[in-house]
Amino acid sequence: MVAAEDSGGFPHRPEPLLVVLLGATASGKSALAVKLAERFRGEVVSCDSVAVYRDLEIGAAKPTAGERARVPHHMLDVVTPDLPYTAGDYARDARICVAEIAGRGRMPILAGGTGLYLRALLLGLFPGPQRSEELRDRLRQRAVHRGSGYLARMLRRLDPVTAALVHPNDTPKLIRAIEVCLSGRIPMSDAWRAGRNPLRGFRILRLGLDPPRSELYARINRRAIAMFQQGLVEETERLITRYGAACRPLQSLGYRQAAALLRRETSQEQAIASTQQGHRNYAKRQGTWFRREPDVHWLAGFGDDPKMESQASAAVERVRG
């Protein structure tokens, strides 16, 4: 392929390629990211709202030590669990990260399942209203008095589009969405569509993993069992001792159930079953979210399937030129 020339007669250098691997939890994104990074001199950038926290290992399902040793990984263990870390924080840090990787002449490969983080990185964030701690405290108090489903019902009335994308138990995201609706006097879904600052300077190839639903659910179920066998409860206990039971990341799937087990509110069998169901529901929501992503090249299998690796590599080769 002959490079195009710019107005000065010099060959035009194409923008660097950013590969985005998206898909449901347990679909094999990490495994495929490592394979592509090895083949194309790449470095992996995590896009996961739990993996950004230090000391969360088992429940965060971070890439294994072996995977991290094979290729450089970024955006893991960024902050301690007792500190707030928003999608805006992630977008800022991850944009710096992918630019530095490309600047070294290597290929950034974004891999993860947190749709909000991905959207913030690629499309930018809307200019939403400032945080109002008074409003947030009032919403938290109402949620305590009126039950766990109160915030979700409130958001459905204010902004049904955003409500469909936020888990009914994800209190921080529910509160922020309601805050935007009330303080900004505009639904958060409308605010998203206005005034964002998209990522520039990269060609973007989106690769999506879409394995058969029944096989994905079976893998999710096995992984949940493995987490408890590998010491999820003990890890949760250490995290509670160090950071406190109210630490936000400990409300995420797996950790929440392990904490309930430590409080003797449930049995281990029930905790595992609840974790499995929660992750299956999450995978379904991820599928809905990612189907809205534009220009995704879908791969009908798991990321650790050699056929999917071959198809993904061919797609990268075509775009890379």
Secondary structure, DSSP 8 states (H G I E B T S, - for coil): ----B-TTSSB-----EEEEEEE-TTSSHHHHHHHHHHHHTEEEEE--TTTTBTT--TTTT---HHHHHHS-EESSS-B-TTS---HHHHHHHHHHHHHHHHHTT-EEEEE---HHHHHHHHH---------HHHHHHHHHHHHHH-TTHHHHHHHHH-HHHHTTS-TT-HHHHHHHHHHHHHHSS-HHHHHTSS-----S-EEEEEEE---HHHHHHHHHHHHHHHHHTTHHHHHHHHHHHH-TT-GGGGSTTHHHHHHHHTTSS-HHHHHHHHHHHHHHHHHHHHHHHTTSTTEEEESS-TTSHHHHHHHHHHHHHHH-
